Amino acid sequence: MQPAVLRLKQLGPIRAEVENNEVWWRDWVEALDGLNTPVTDEEAIALAALFSDCEDRSTYFTLVHVIETAPGWPIASILNLTGNEWIDVLKVRWDNYKKR
């Protein structure tokens, strides 16, 4: 697994207790910027676990785009997740792609 994914997993999802922590954000964005695409299916699954209900749309759209580069996309174990608007975004994007 690439170092940037491991670092993001270590930092965990965006959450209330880190929203105002500049050091945490710097580290998170550096790791996000360090992602190499395409990611593996395993990396995509790990990245999908980082979604939380957060208002930082630009950060999470970056994750959406990276997840979609996995060779096995769509990945059922990701699309079967529920209760998160970002997983719903992935589902809608996949549904729209299939309609083309």
N, C-alpha and C positions, 0 to 999 in steps of 0.2 A: 504494500500500500504506500502511495506516495507521501512524503513528509508533510505536505500541506494538509492532506486529509487527516492524517494522524494528529496534527496540531489543532485543527478545527474540532476534532472529536474531543481532544483534551480540554479545550476552552469551553465546549458545550454550546448549546443554543443561546440565542439572545434572550435575556430574561430581565425582569425588573431590577434585580440587584446589581446588574452590570450596565444598565442603560446609561448611567452617567460616569462610568469608569473609563477615562480616556486611554489608560494603558491597555485595558482589556480590548477596547475597540481597535486600537492601533494594531495589536497582535492579531485580532480576528480578521481585520481587513488585509493585513500583510499575508496571512495564511490564505485567505480567499484569492488574493491576487497571485499567489504562488501556485495555484492549481494548474496542472497541465491537462489539456484535453486531447483526445478523448479520455474519459475516466473509465476504469473497469466497472463491471457490473457491481462488484463488491464495494468499490468506492462510492458508486451512485447510491447504493443502499445505505451506506454509512452517512453520506451527506443528507439524504432524505430524513434521517433521524434527527438532524439539527433544526428542522423547521419547528417554529413555535408561533404562537399568535402574537406577532410583532408588527409594528407599523413601518418598519424599515423596508419598504418595498424594493428599493434598488438592490440592496444586499441579497434579498431572497430571490429576486428575478435572476441575479447572477447564478445562484445555486440551481434554479430551475433550468437555465440554459446549460449549465455544466452537467447536470444529471441526464439531460436529454442526449448528451454525446456518448453515453455508454453504448457499447456494441449490441447489447441485448435489449435496448430500449424498444418497447415498453417493458418494464420489469414488473411482473405481477405482484411481487411482495411489496412494492412501493404503491402501486395503484390500488391495492386492497386495503391500504391504511385509511383510516377514517378520522374525522374530528379535527381536521386542520385545513384551513383555507388554502395553504400552499400545495398540499396534496391535491386538493380540488382543482387548483390552477393546472397542475400537471395533467389531471384527468381531462379537463376541458380542452387543453391544448392537444392532447392525443386524439380525443373525439373529433376535433376540428380537422386535424391532419387526415384522419381516416375518411372524412367527407370530401376531400379534394379529388 
